[in-house]
Amino acid sequence: MKKYLLFLGAPGAGKGTQAELLSKTNSYLHLSTGELLRKEIEMNTILGRQVKDIINKGELVSDELVLKIVRQNLDKDNKGWILDGYPRNLSQADSLNKVLMEISQPLEVVFYLDIPEEVLVKRLILRGRKDDTEETIRTRVNIYKKTTEPLIQYFKDLSLLKYIDANRDLKTISSDIMQKMA
C-alpha cells in the first residue's frame, strides 16, 4: 500500500475531507499547509513569528518558508503522509520533489479529485462560508486553473497521477482512493 500521497483538486473538490478520512484510517500525517502555518503561529515558533509578520503585512508566505515548514513536519516519525493543498505550482512541485528525495520519502501517488466547475460552485455556496460568494468562488477556481492545473500534466508525466471522479458520494470516492492505493 502506498504511504506518501498528494491530493490535488480545485477548492471544494473534497481534498481535505478525503485526506482526513484516509489519515485516520491509516494513521498517516495529514499535512494541510494552511493548518501547518496556523499551528506554527499558534506555537509562537521562530518560523511561526516569521509567518505571522508576513501575513500581517498582507503578503504571501514564500515558497521557501512553506517548504521549510512542510519538511520539518515530514521529518517527524510517521507511518506515511498526505499532502493536501501543496504544492500549488510547478516551482513548488520541483522543490518538494528534491526535499522528498533527500529525506528518502518520494511521492508515490497523486490523487486528482476531478469535478465539474458548476458542481464545485454549488458545493461551495452550500458550504456557506462568509467568503464563499459565487464571484469569489469563480475567482478562486480561475486562479487554481492557471497555477495548479499544470501540475496535473507534471504528475502525469512522472506516472504518479490517478484520476478520481469527485462528483460522487463520500464512501464511493473513499473506496476508489483505497483501491488505487493498493
Backbone as CSV, one residue per row, in Angstrom:
resi,resn,N_x,N_y,N_z,CA_x,CA_y,CA_z,C_x,C_y,C_z
1,MET,0.843,-1.191,0.000,0.000,0.000,0.000,0.884,1.249,0.000
2,LYS,0.492,2.225,-0.792,1.245,3.476,-0.908,1.155,4.276,0.393
3,LYS,2.276,4.954,0.746,2.340,5.680,2.018,2.550,7.182,1.860
4,TYR,3.031,7.620,0.699,3.360,9.033,0.514,2.475,9.593,-0.591
5,LEU,1.452,10.353,-0.164,0.362,10.733,-1.064,0.181,12.240,-1.162
6,LEU,-0.372,12.648,-2.298,-0.708,14.048,-2.527,-2.113,14.111,-3.103
7,PHE,-2.901,15.057,-2.588,-4.246,15.288,-3.115,-4.256,16.600,-3.872
8,LEU,-4.675,16.549,-5.135,-4.816,17.726,-5.987,-6.286,17.880,-6.353
9,GLY,-6.712,19.124,-6.524,-8.079,19.373,-6.959,-8.452,20.804,-6.639
10,ALA,-9.455,21.280,-7.313,-9.914,22.656,-7.128,-10.476,22.845,-5.717
11,PRO,-10.607,24.103,-5.278,-11.235,24.364,-3.980,-12.638,23.746,-3.968
12,GLY,-12.947,22.978,-2.924,-14.271,22.365,-2.830,-14.379,20.987,-3.448
13,ALA,-13.277,20.468,-3.998,-13.319,19.147,-4.639,-13.381,18.021,-3.613
14,GLY,-13.046,18.339,-2.351,-13.113,17.326,-1.297,-11.752,16.804,-0.857
15,LYS,-10.679,17.518,-1.211,-9.313,17.084,-0.855,-9.163,16.917,0.653
16,GLY,-9.533,17.942,1.395,-9.369,17.916,2.843,-10.173,16.810,3.495
17,THR,-11.401,16.640,3.052,-12.284,15.611,3.609,-11.705,14.222,3.374
18,GLN,-11.301,13.947,2.127,-10.755,12.628,1.798,-9.416,12.394,2.488
19,ALA,-8.579,13.427,2.546,-7.271,13.302,3.199,-7.445,13.000,4.683
20,GLU,-8.404,13.674,5.310,-8.669,13.462,6.735,-9.147,12.033,7.003
21,LEU,-10.087,11.553,6.184,-10.601,10.186,6.347,-9.472,9.166,6.203
22,LEU,-8.664,9.346,5.172,-7.569,8.423,4.882,-6.495,8.463,5.965
23,SER,-6.213,9.647,6.474,-5.181,9.765,7.507,-5.637,9.073,8.792
24,LYS,-6.919,9.170,9.099,-7.442,8.488,10.298,-7.413,6.971,10.110
25,THR,-7.837,6.507,8.947,-7.877,5.076,8.663,-6.491,4.445,8.726
26,ASN,-5.476,5.152,8.189,-4.131,4.575,8.069,-3.103,5.150,9.039
27,SER,-3.530,6.028,9.928,-2.616,6.716,10.860,-1.498,7.460,10.128
28,TYR,-1.844,8.078,8.998,-0.890,8.899,8.247,-0.969,10.336,8.757
29,LEU,0.130,11.071,8.599,0.097,12.504,8.877,-0.732,13.174,7.794
30,HIS,-1.616,14.073,8.168,-2.377,14.871,7.193,-1.794,16.268,7.237
31,LEU,-1.084,16.638,6.183,-0.399,17.924,6.149,-1.103,18.888,5.208
32,SER,-1.880,19.774,5.816,-2.527,20.847,5.075,-1.686,22.091,5.348
33,THR,-1.159,22.718,4.314,-0.233,23.834,4.537,-0.872,24.965,5.329
34,GLY,-2.126,25.259,5.075,-2.817,26.309,5.826,-2.811,26.007,7.321
35,GLU,-3.148,24.768,7.661,-3.164,24.364,9.071,-1.761,24.364,9.665
36,LEU,-0.772,23.919,8.891,0.610,23.909,9.385,1.079,25.324,9.719
37,LEU,0.742,26.275,8.832,1.139,27.668,9.067,0.459,28.213,10.325
38,ARG,-0.844,27.938,10.466,-1.576,28.401,11.652,-0.999,27.793,12.932
39,LYS,-0.609,26.511,12.857,-0.050,25.826,14.022,1.288,26.450,14.440
40,GLU,2.126,26.793,13.454,3.412,27.441,13.753,3.187,28.783,14.446
41,ILE,2.199,29.546,13.947,1.880,30.853,14.546,1.396,30.644,15.988
42,GLU,0.468,29.694,16.152,-0.088,29.394,17.471,0.993,29.003,18.477
43,MET,1.944,28.182,18.029,3.010,27.700,18.910,4.093,28.763,19.123
44,ASN,3.962,29.878,18.406,4.892,31.000,18.535,6.353,30.591,18.306
45,THR,6.558,29.703,17.311,7.916,29.272,16.968,8.605,30.392,16.193
46,ILE,9.901,30.247,15.963,10.633,31.241,15.163,9.994,31.334,13.777
47,LEU,9.733,30.165,13.156,9.075,30.161,11.841,7.688,30.777,11.937
48,GLY,6.968,30.457,13.001,5.617,30.988,13.212,5.601,32.502,13.290
49,ARG,6.595,33.063,13.987,6.672,34.529,14.090,6.969,35.153,12.724
50,GLN,7.824,34.490,11.940,8.112,34.986,10.587,6.838,34.972,9.736
51,VAL,6.123,33.852,9.803,4.878,33.693,9.036,3.865,34.755,9.447
52,LYS,3.713,34.969,10.754,2.750,35.939,11.272,3.063,37.341,10.745
53,ASP,4.339,37.740,10.783,4.746,39.058,10.265,4.378,39.210,8.797
54,ILE,4.639,38.164,8.011,4.350,38.199,6.570,2.846,38.346,6.340
55,ILE,2.058,37.529,7.040,0.595,37.546,6.878,0.014,38.878,7.342
56,ASN,0.540,39.402,8.447,0.045,40.690,8.959,0.307,41.840,7.994
57,LYS,1.331,41.699,7.160,1.622,42.716,6.139,0.749,42.505,4.899
58,GLY,-0.034,41.414,4.914,-0.893,41.119,3.769,-0.146,40.471,2.614
59,GLU,1.032,39.950,2.890,1.841,39.322,1.838,1.642,37.812,1.858
60,LEU,2.096,37.162,0.774,2.029,35.707,0.693,3.284,35.112,1.313
61,VAL,3.122,34.003,2.005,4.265,33.313,2.599,5.072,32.697,1.448
62,SER,6.384,32.912,1.473,7.238,32.460,0.371,7.248,30.941,0.248
63,ASP,7.545,30.476,-0.960,7.659,29.041,-1.218,8.710,28.417,-0.300
64,GLU,9.821,29.134,-0.094,10.922,28.598,0.726,10.458,28.353,2.167
65,LEU,9.726,29.313,2.707,9.262,29.205,4.091,8.234,28.081,4.236
66,VAL,7.314,27.988,3.284,6.305,26.923,3.324,6.999,25.563,3.233
67,LEU,7.975,25.450,2.334,8.695,24.190,2.157,9.458,23.812,3.431
68,LYS,10.030,24.802,4.091,10.758,24.564,5.342,9.817,23.968,6.397
69,ILE,8.606,24.525,6.493,7.620,24.043,7.461,7.132,22.645,7.075
70,VAL,6.897,22.408,5.778,6.467,21.089,5.311,7.554,20.061,5.631
71,ARG,8.809,20.398,5.303,9.915,19.461,5.534,10.042,19.114,7.022
72,GLN,9.940,20.116,7.852,10.028,19.932,9.302,8.982,18.916,9.781
73,ASN,7.792,18.947,9.176,6.732,18.019,9.557,6.928,16.633,8.955
74,LEU,7.518,16.571,7.766,7.783,15.273,7.135,8.926,14.549,7.837
75,ASP,9.812,15.311,8.487,10.953,14.735,9.190,10.548,13.975,10.451
76,LYS,9.342,14.217,10.944,8.856,13.523,12.138,8.624,12.049,11.799
77,ASP,8.725,11.183,12.819,8.416,9.768,12.604,6.998,9.657,12.084
78,ASN,6.804,8.889,11.029,5.453,8.721,10.506,5.292,7.381,9.813
79,LYS,4.029,6.946,9.720,3.698,5.710,9.001,3.410,6.012,7.539
80,GLY,3.336,7.286,7.244,3.005,7.764,5.911,2.447,9.170,6.057
81,TRP,2.247,9.851,4.926,1.702,11.199,4.991,0.865,11.518,3.767
82,ILE,0.022,12.519,3.937,-0.835,13.006,2.853,-0.654,14.512,2.787
83,LEU,-0.225,15.001,1.643,-0.135,16.444,1.426,-1.438,16.908,0.790
84,ASP,-1.987,17.965,1.339,-3.287,18.467,0.911,-3.142,19.973,0.656
85,GLY,-3.255,20.373,-0.611,-3.184,21.802,-0.934,-1.770,22.313,-1.173
86,TYR,-0.822,21.418,-1.293,0.567,21.794,-1.562,1.221,20.627,-2.282
87,PRO,1.952,20.843,-3.335,2.323,22.127,-3.944,1.174,22.724,-4.764
88,ARG,1.280,24.045,-4.988,0.255,24.753,-5.759,0.731,25.175,-7.145
89,ASN,2.037,25.029,-7.392,2.554,25.405,-8.713,3.769,24.542,-9.048
90,LEU,4.265,24.665,-10.286,5.361,23.814,-10.760,6.653,24.035,-9.990
91,SER,6.932,25.282,-9.631,8.145,25.597,-8.887,8.121,24.905,-7.522
92,GLN,6.974,24.966,-6.830,6.837,24.288,-5.538,6.965,22.774,-5.695
93,ALA,6.419,22.240,-6.784,6.482,20.793,-7.025,7.931,20.334,-7.192
94,ASP,8.717,21.096,-7.951,10.137,20.758,-8.145,10.886,20.784,-6.820
95,SER,10.694,21.849,-6.045,11.374,21.984,-4.742,10.964,20.852,-3.808
96,LEU,9.673,20.554,-3.782,9.173,19.486,-2.922,9.802,18.147,-3.311
97,ASN,9.840,17.846,-4.609,10.420,16.576,-5.062,11.869,16.418,-4.609
98,LYS,12.640,17.514,-4.673,14.040,17.468,-4.229,14.118,17.125,-2.745
99,VAL,13.293,17.798,-1.943,13.279,17.545,-0.497,12.865,16.100,-0.213
100,LEU,11.843,15.613,-0.901,11.359,14.253,-0.664,12.426,13.217,-0.995
101,MET,13.230,13.483,-2.029,14.337,12.579,-2.372,15.407,12.626,-1.275
102,GLU,15.702,13.835,-0.788,16.719,13.997,0.264,16.352,13.222,1.530
103,ILE,15.072,13.197,1.872,14.657,12.527,3.110,14.153,11.096,2.844
104,SER,14.380,10.610,1.630,14.010,9.239,1.241,12.539,8.913,1.469
105,GLN,11.672,9.889,1.156,10.221,9.672,1.222,9.603,10.163,-0.093
106,PRO,9.952,9.519,-1.215,9.448,10.012,-2.503,7.931,9.868,-2.630
107,LEU,7.347,10.835,-3.274,5.912,10.818,-3.547,5.581,9.542,-4.325
108,GLU,4.530,8.819,-3.877,4.185,7.557,-4.529,2.932,7.641,-5.400
109,VAL,2.006,8.509,-5.024,0.785,8.645,-5.827,0.176,10.027,-5.610
110,VAL,-0.377,10.558,-6.694,-1.070,11.846,-6.648,-2.512,11.590,-7.074
111,PHE,-3.440,11.883,-6.171,-4.856,11.730,-6.489,-5.400,13.073,-6.944
112,TYR,-5.906,13.088,-8.178,-6.527,14.304,-8.706,-8.037,14.155,-8.585
113,LEU,-8.626,14.918,-7.666,-10.074,14.885,-7.466,-10.723,15.795,-8.503
114,ASP,-11.256,15.152,-9.518,-11.814,15.841,-10.678,-13.311,16.050,-10.484
115,ILE,-13.752,17.288,-10.725,-15.172,17.612,-10.508,-15.565,18.775,-11.419
116,PRO,-16.736,18.718,-12.039,-17.162,19.817,-12.909,-17.270,21.143,-12.144
117,GLU,-16.913,22.238,-12.813,-16.900,23.558,-12.174,-18.252,23.941,-11.590
118,GLU,-19.336,23.655,-12.306,-20.668,24.033,-11.810,-21.009,23.305,-10.510
119,VAL,-20.585,22.051,-10.400,-20.822,21.270,-9.179,-20.022,21.881,-8.029
120,LEU,-18.778,22.276,-8.330,-17.916,22.929,-7.335,-18.570,24.185,-6.780
121,VAL,-19.036,25.027,-7.686,-19.635,26.305,-7.290,-20.832,26.043,-6.372
122,LYS,-21.714,25.120,-6.769,-22.885,24.797,-5.944,-22.447,24.263,-4.582
123,ARG,-21.472,23.366,-4.589,-20.976,22.743,-3.347,-20.424,23.810,-2.395
124,LEU,-19.640,24.737,-2.926,-19.023,25.766,-2.089,-20.048,26.776,-1.569
125,ILE,-21.034,27.092,-2.390,-22.087,28.009,-1.929,-22.863,27.351,-0.781
126,LEU,-23.143,26.052,-0.914,-23.866,25.321,0.136,-23.034,25.201,1.414
127,ARG,-21.708,25.180,1.264,-20.828,25.086,2.426,-21.021,26.297,3.337
128,GLY,-21.362,27.433,2.694,-21.806,28.598,3.444,-20.772,29.394,4.211
129,ARG,-19.530,29.380,3.776,-18.538,30.246,4.433,-18.776,31.681,3.996
130,LYS,-18.416,32.618,4.875,-18.654,34.044,4.573,-18.018,34.483,3.265
131,ASP,-16.802,33.982,3.002,-16.085,34.429,1.795,-16.485,33.640,0.552
132,ASP,-17.441,32.723,0.668,-17.839,31.896,-0.470,-19.026,32.467,-1.243
133,THR,-18.820,33.598,-1.908,-19.853,34.100,-2.822,-19.543,33.482,-4.178
134,GLU,-20.515,33.480,-5.072,-20.281,32.880,-6.386,-19.095,33.553,-7.085
135,GLU,-19.005,34.872,-6.944,-17.915,35.614,-7.594,-16.545,35.211,-7.036
136,THR,-16.411,35.156,-5.703,-15.114,34.789,-5.116,-14.774,33.335,-5.424
137,ILE,-15.781,32.479,-5.461,-15.554,31.067,-5.779,-15.013,30.943,-7.205
138,ARG,-15.658,31.629,-8.150,-15.198,31.544,-9.547,-13.783,32.117,-9.695
139,THR,-13.477,33.177,-8.938,-12.129,33.759,-8.964,-11.120,32.727,-8.473
140,ARG,-11.427,32.067,-7.353,-10.516,31.048,-6.808,-10.335,29.886,-7.776
141,VAL,-11.409,29.484,-8.429,-11.320,28.379,-9.396,-10.444,28.795,-10.581
142,ASN,-10.584,30.044,-11.034,-9.760,30.523,-12.155,-8.282,30.593,-11.778
143,ILE,-7.991,31.048,-10.564,-6.598,31.081,-10.087,-6.060,29.652,-10.032
144,TYR,-6.872,28.748,-9.521,-6.488,27.336,-9.455,-6.141,26.814,-10.856
145,LYS,-7.014,27.120,-11.828,-6.785,26.633,-13.198,-5.461,27.130,-13.753
146,LYS,-5.149,28.403,-13.512,-3.908,28.985,-14.038,-2.663,28.419,-13.360
147,THR,-2.702,28.302,-12.043,-1.483,27.947,-11.311,-1.342,26.465,-10.996
148,THR,-2.433,25.830,-10.621,-2.334,24.459,-10.129,-2.602,23.412,-11.195
149,GLU,-3.481,23.700,-12.149,-3.787,22.697,-13.166,-2.564,22.187,-13.936
150,PRO,-1.536,23.038,-14.196,-0.347,22.491,-14.879,0.304,21.330,-14.115
151,LEU,0.046,21.239,-12.808,0.591,20.134,-12.013,0.001,18.789,-12.440
152,ILE,-1.203,18.816,-12.973,-1.851,17.575,-13.417,-0.973,16.907,-14.478
153,GLN,-0.545,17.682,-15.468,0.319,17.142,-16.519,1.689,16.763,-15.960
154,TYR,2.213,17.597,-15.070,3.521,17.357,-14.450,3.543,15.981,-13.764
155,PHE,2.525,15.707,-12.939,2.493,14.437,-12.222,2.096,13.275,-13.137
156,LYS,1.350,13.585,-14.186,1.010,12.566,-15.186,2.299,12.115,-15.888
157,ASP,3.151,13.080,-16.230,4.430,12.773,-16.884,5.342,11.935,-15.987
158,LEU,5.202,12.069,-14.673,6.002,11.289,-13.721,5.326,9.938,-13.397
159,SER,4.215,9.657,-14.081,3.431,8.424,-13.870,2.948,8.258,-12.428
160,LEU,2.606,9.366,-11.795,2.132,9.333,-10.410,0.637,9.638,-10.296
161,LEU,0.041,10.177,-11.359,-1.325,10.701,-11.283,-2.392,9.615,-11.392
162,LYS,-3.374,9.681,-10.480,-4.554,8.816,-10.522,-5.779,9.725,-10.484
163,TYR,-6.651,9.569,-11.475,-7.878,10.363,-11.534,-8.934,9.783,-10.600
164,ILE,-9.598,10.672,-9.878,-10.706,10.280,-9.004,-11.905,11.144,-9.387
165,ASP,-13.016,10.494,-9.720,-14.247,11.235,-10.008,-14.820,11.696,-8.673
166,ALA,-14.688,12.996,-8.395,-15.108,13.545,-7.102,-16.565,14.001,-7.104
167,ASN,-17.276,13.707,-8.180,-18.687,14.072,-8.262,-19.555,12.866,-7.886
168,ARG,-19.175,12.223,-6.764,-19.906,11.063,-6.264,-20.001,11.183,-4.742
169,ASP,-20.660,10.209,-4.122,-20.795,10.276,-2.666,-19.455,9.943,-1.994
170,LEU,-19.339,10.391,-0.753,-18.118,10.283,0.039,-17.551,8.866,0.090
171,LYS,-18.393,7.878,0.377,-17.938,6.490,0.530,-17.407,5.929,-0.781
172,THR,-18.074,6.225,-1.882,-17.644,5.728,-3.188,-16.280,6.308,-3.547
173,ILE,-16.107,7.595,-3.290,-14.816,8.258,-3.569,-13.726,7.626,-2.692
174,SER,-14.010,7.447,-1.403,-13.036,6.854,-0.481,-12.611,5.457,-0.914
175,SER,-13.575,4.635,-1.304,-13.223,3.263,-1.690,-12.436,3.260,-3.018
176,ASP,-12.735,4.190,-3.910,-11.980,4.331,-5.156,-10.506,4.677,-4.832
177,ILE,-10.321,5.608,-3.894,-8.969,6.002,-3.486,-8.229,4.819,-2.865
178,MET,-8.906,4.084,-1.965,-8.277,2.922,-1.316,-7.844,1.872,-2.342
179,GLN,-8.698,1.616,-3.337,-8.350,0.640,-4.381,-7.116,1.079,-5.160
180,LYS,-7.034,2.387,-5.440,-5.925,2.900,-6.242,-4.624,3.078,-5.426
181,MET,-4.732,2.898,-4.106,-3.537,2.963,-3.243,-2.837,1.610,-3.158
182,ALA,-3.564,0.551,-3.493,-3.034,-0.806,-3.320,-1.762,-1.040,-4.120
